[in-house]
């Protein structure tokens, strides 16, 4: 019965929503890139540089929202690098993405050692405080889970809604999706495929960096190098799980986060004392892989994903 008690507790779902928040930011960023036809494997490193830059900006005196802005700016710079190499120059999106991840991660490490040479443990900052929504936060179960979170969590869900609105309800979103499906048709309408794809990668990378900044500004209050811990790769899987649709991708992020929150609590049960803790650490990834296999069979990949476009070629 203990697992049912866990699943019916408000604290469990509040933790799941909190864990899902950085995934939602980064998944929306990756989804925007891929909808425009560009696979951004730089996501892991961009999340690291976002976490570092946001934290360092606040540590140096900026306010928390200023830290979010700095993180987004850093992510957009690396997105510009990725976009320049893959879109107009047509270099391998796999190779460039992995290179961006390595560069961003190494840049974070170098900057940390350069700016804090004598520090043995990461300094702490004052993170975003929980902001209960008046009235709604008092609703049983749902209130503590959804409406007693930090402002960045609310922003994550707002970004997901805005992404869905722009992609499926605006001419810009139609042009972006067309750039990932049939770039020749976009070019025939007089629109710039290069501009659309580069813009998508830059904006998407900025959102990925905010996902990283969530970890330092809203979750852990300090920076350490292993904090992203593969979340970027999970976000790439979530885009596939969600069939390149924002709503389904958000549900996938919440599902993974629930598995993650569950494994932490299962370790504290009698079963957790009898089973090696590594089994519980594997659980969210194994369950996510199974869910991904089931969902991805019906997913329709953007037709021009990872396909370079050269104006005038057929």
VENZIDA-V276343 format. One record per residue. N is the residue number from 1. RES is the residue in one letter. PSI is psi in radians with two decimals (999 if undefined). NEAR is the number of other C-alpha atoms within 12 Angstrom. Layout:
n->[N | N]
res->[RES | RES]
psi->[PSI | PSI]
near->[NEAR | NEAR]
This chain:
n->[1 | 2 | 3 | 4 | 5 | 6 | 7 | 8 | 9 | 10 | 11 | 12 | 13 | 14 | 15 | 16 | 17 | 18 | 19 | 20 | 21 | 22 | 23 | 24 | 25 | 26 | 27 | 28 | 29 | 30 | 31 | 32 | 33 | 34 | 35 | 36 | 37 | 38 | 39 | 40 | 41 | 42 | 43 | 44 | 45 | 46 | 47 | 48 | 49 | 50 | 51 | 52 | 53 | 54 | 55 | 56 | 57 | 58 | 59 | 60 | 61 | 62 | 63 | 64 | 65 | 66 | 67 | 68 | 69 | 70 | 71 | 72 | 73 | 74 | 75 | 76 | 77 | 78 | 79 | 80 | 81 | 82 | 83 | 84 | 85 | 86 | 87 | 88 | 89 | 90 | 91 | 92 | 93 | 94 | 95 | 96 | 97 | 98 | 99 | 100 | 101 | 102 | 103 | 104 | 105 | 106 | 107 | 108 | 109 | 110 | 111 | 112 | 113 | 114 | 115 | 116 | 117 | 118 | 119 | 120 | 121 | 122 | 123 | 124 | 125 | 126 | 127 | 128 | 129 | 130 | 131 | 132 | 133 | 134 | 135 | 136 | 137 | 138 | 139 | 140 | 141 | 142 | 143 | 144 | 145 | 146 | 147 | 148 | 149 | 150 | 151 | 152 | 153 | 154 | 155 | 156 | 157 | 158 | 159 | 160 | 161 | 162 | 163 | 164 | 165 | 166 | 167 | 168 | 169 | 170 | 171 | 172 | 173 | 174 | 175 | 176 | 177 | 178 | 179 | 180 | 181 | 182 | 183 | 184 | 185 | 186 | 187 | 188 | 189 | 190 | 191 | 192 | 193 | 194 | 195 | 196 | 197 | 198 | 199 | 200 | 201 | 202 | 203 | 204 | 205 | 206 | 207 | 208 | 209 | 210 | 211 | 212 | 213 | 214 | 215 | 216 | 217 | 218 | 219 | 220 | 221 | 222 | 223 | 224 | 225 | 226 | 227 | 228 | 229 | 230 | 231 | 232 | 233 | 234 | 235 | 236 | 237 | 238 | 239 | 240 | 241 | 242 | 243 | 244 | 245 | 246 | 247 | 248 | 249 | 250 | 251 | 252 | 253 | 254 | 255 | 256 | 257 | 258 | 259 | 260 | 261 | 262 | 263 | 264 | 265 | 266 | 267 | 268 | 269 | 270 | 271 | 272 | 273 | 274 | 275 | 276 | 277 | 278 | 279 | 280 | 281 | 282 | 283 | 284 | 285 | 286 | 287 | 288 | 289 | 290 | 291 | 292 | 293 | 294 | 295 | 296 | 297 | 298 | 299 | 300 | 301 | 302 | 303 | 304 | 305 | 306 | 307 | 308 | 309 | 310 | 311 | 312 | 313 | 314]
res->[X | X | X | X | X | X | X | X | X | X | X | X | X | X | X | X | X | X | X | X | X | X | X | X | X | X | X | X | X | X | X | X | X | X | X | X | X | X | X | X | X | X | X | X | X | X | X | X | X | X | X | X | X | X | X | X | X | X | X | X | X | X | X | X | X | X | X | X | X | X | X | X | X | X | X | X | X | X | X | X | X | X | X | X | X | X | X | X | X | X | X | X | X | X | X | X | X | X | X | X | X | X | X | X | X | X | X | X | X | X | X | X | X | X | X | X | X | X | X | X | X | X | X | X | X | X | X | X | X | X | X | X | X | X | X | X | X | X | X | X | X | X | X | X | X | X | X | X | X | X | X | X | X | X | X | X | X | X | X | X | X | X | X | X | X | X | X | X | X | X | X | X | X | X | X | X | X | X | X | X | X | X | X | X | X | X | X | X | X | X | X | X | X | X | X | X | X | X | X | X | X | X | X | X | X | X | X | X | X | X | X | X | X | X | X | X | X | X | X | X | X | X | X | X | X | X | X | X | X | X | X | X | X | X | X | X | X | X | X | X | X | X | X | X | X | X | X | X | X | X | X | X | X | X | X | X | X | X | X | X | X | X | X | X | X | X | X | X | X | X | X | X | X | X | X | X | X | X | X | X | X | X | X | X | X | X | X | X | X | X | X | X | X | X | X | X | X | X | X | X | X | X | X | X | X | X | X | X | X | X | X | X | X | X]
psi->[-0.31 | -0.65 | -0.61 | -0.64 | -0.69 | -0.83 | -0.40 | 0.13 | 2.48 | -0.60 | -0.59 | -0.84 | -0.53 | -0.70 | -0.69 | -0.76 | -0.70 | -0.75 | -0.58 | -0.41 | -0.89 | -0.55 | -0.66 | -0.81 | -0.93 | -0.64 | -0.71 | -0.67 | -0.80 | -0.67 | -0.72 | -0.77 | -0.85 | -0.59 | -0.52 | -0.08 | 0.18 | 2.15 | 2.13 | 1.60 | 0.07 | 0.04 | -0.72 | -0.85 | -0.63 | -0.64 | -0.66 | -0.81 | -0.58 | -0.74 | -0.76 | -0.87 | -0.70 | -0.78 | -0.78 | -0.65 | -0.76 | -0.69 | -0.57 | 0.01 | -0.12 | 2.74 | 3.04 | -0.73 | -0.53 | -0.69 | -0.69 | -0.73 | -0.72 | -0.75 | -0.79 | -0.72 | -0.72 | -0.74 | -0.68 | -0.59 | -0.78 | -0.55 | -0.66 | -0.72 | -0.84 | -0.82 | -0.71 | -0.70 | -0.57 | -0.54 | -1.19 | -0.60 | -0.28 | 0.46 | 2.84 | 2.18 | -0.52 | -0.89 | -0.80 | -0.74 | -0.80 | -0.65 | -0.70 | -0.71 | -0.81 | -0.74 | -0.80 | -0.72 | -0.76 | -0.65 | -0.72 | -0.79 | -0.79 | -0.79 | -0.66 | -0.84 | -0.54 | -0.71 | -0.44 | 1.15 | -0.49 | 0.01 | 2.27 | -0.47 | 2.50 | 2.25 | 2.67 | 2.66 | 2.99 | 1.90 | 3.11 | 2.37 | 2.73 | 2.34 | 1.66 | 2.39 | 2.11 | 2.33 | -1.04 | -0.55 | -0.21 | -0.10 | 2.29 | 2.42 | -1.01 | -0.69 | -0.98 | -0.55 | -0.75 | -0.50 | 0.30 | 1.07 | 3.04 | 2.81 | -0.56 | -0.53 | -0.78 | -0.67 | -0.62 | -0.80 | -0.59 | -0.70 | -0.70 | -0.77 | -0.72 | -0.68 | -0.80 | -0.73 | -0.83 | -0.78 | -0.63 | 0.00 | 0.16 | 2.71 | -0.62 | -0.78 | -0.68 | -0.72 | -0.72 | -0.79 | -0.64 | -0.58 | -0.47 | -0.21 | -0.87 | 1.34 | -0.49 | -0.66 | -0.66 | -0.78 | -0.64 | -0.43 | 0.03 | 0.19 | 2.71 | 1.92 | -0.72 | -0.80 | -0.75 | -0.79 | -0.74 | -0.75 | -0.71 | -0.74 | -0.70 | -0.85 | -0.78 | -0.70 | -0.61 | -0.71 | -0.66 | -0.75 | -0.62 | -0.62 | -0.71 | -0.71 | -0.50 | -0.66 | -0.65 | -0.51 | -0.24 | -0.26 | -0.99 | -0.33 | 0.13 | 3.01 | 2.31 | 2.68 | -0.45 | 0.19 | -0.56 | -0.73 | 0.82 | 0.07 | -0.55 | -0.74 | -0.62 | -0.69 | -0.63 | -0.73 | -0.62 | -0.57 | -0.75 | -0.77 | -0.72 | 0.10 | 0.63 | 0.54 | 2.26 | -0.76 | -0.82 | -0.60 | -0.67 | -0.75 | -0.68 | -0.71 | -0.73 | -0.64 | -0.83 | -0.75 | -0.66 | -0.73 | -0.71 | -0.78 | -0.61 | -0.73 | -0.58 | -0.75 | -0.55 | -0.51 | -0.36 | 0.04 | 2.95 | -0.61 | -0.65 | -0.45 | -0.41 | -0.37 | 2.40 | 2.42 | -0.42 | -0.53 | -0.72 | -0.62 | -0.59 | -0.42 | -0.87 | -0.58 | -0.71 | -0.81 | -0.63 | -0.67 | -0.75 | -0.76 | -0.67 | -0.72 | -0.76 | -0.71 | -0.61 | -0.26 | -0.51 | 0.09 | 2.46 | 1.90 | 2.40 | 2.22 | -0.57 | 0.31 | 2.26 | 0.22 | 1.97 | 2.60 | 2.18 | 2.08 | 2.28 | -0.26 | 2.63 | 999]
near->[11 | 17 | 22 | 12 | 16 | 26 | 24 | 18 | 23 | 24 | 26 | 32 | 34 | 34 | 34 | 38 | 41 | 42 | 40 | 43 | 49 | 48 | 53 | 54 | 53 | 57 | 58 | 54 | 55 | 52 | 52 | 52 | 51 | 44 | 48 | 50 | 42 | 54 | 46 | 55 | 46 | 51 | 57 | 45 | 46 | 58 | 57 | 51 | 56 | 53 | 52 | 52 | 44 | 46 | 48 | 37 | 33 | 33 | 28 | 20 | 15 | 21 | 21 | 33 | 25 | 23 | 37 | 41 | 29 | 33 | 42 | 41 | 31 | 39 | 48 | 36 | 31 | 45 | 47 | 32 | 32 | 46 | 42 | 29 | 28 | 37 | 40 | 26 | 19 | 25 | 23 | 25 | 32 | 23 | 20 | 33 | 38 | 24 | 28 | 36 | 37 | 24 | 25 | 39 | 35 | 21 | 26 | 34 | 25 | 17 | 19 | 30 | 19 | 12 | 19 | 19 | 13 | 11 | 12 | 10 | 14 | 23 | 22 | 21 | 27 | 22 | 29 | 28 | 19 | 24 | 20 | 21 | 20 | 12 | 13 | 18 | 21 | 17 | 17 | 19 | 20 | 23 | 24 | 30 | 35 | 35 | 30 | 32 | 35 | 32 | 28 | 40 | 40 | 30 | 26 | 38 | 36 | 21 | 35 | 36 | 24 | 22 | 38 | 29 | 19 | 24 | 33 | 23 | 16 | 15 | 15 | 27 | 26 | 26 | 37 | 43 | 39 | 33 | 44 | 40 | 29 | 27 | 40 | 27 | 24 | 29 | 24 | 18 | 14 | 15 | 22 | 27 | 38 | 34 | 26 | 37 | 49 | 39 | 35 | 44 | 47 | 38 | 37 | 49 | 55 | 44 | 52 | 58 | 56 | 53 | 55 | 58 | 55 | 52 | 46 | 45 | 46 | 41 | 35 | 26 | 28 | 31 | 39 | 29 | 31 | 22 | 29 | 38 | 20 | 25 | 39 | 41 | 30 | 35 | 48 | 37 | 35 | 45 | 43 | 39 | 38 | 36 | 31 | 42 | 34 | 40 | 30 | 28 | 43 | 40 | 29 | 41 | 46 | 38 | 34 | 40 | 36 | 34 | 35 | 32 | 32 | 37 | 34 | 27 | 30 | 33 | 25 | 20 | 20 | 15 | 18 | 21 | 15 | 14 | 16 | 17 | 20 | 17 | 20 | 27 | 22 | 19 | 25 | 30 | 28 | 19 | 24 | 30 | 23 | 17 | 24 | 31 | 19 | 16 | 23 | 24 | 15 | 14 | 21 | 20 | 27 | 30 | 23 | 29 | 34 | 32 | 29 | 33 | 34 | 18 | 21 | 11 | 10 | 12]
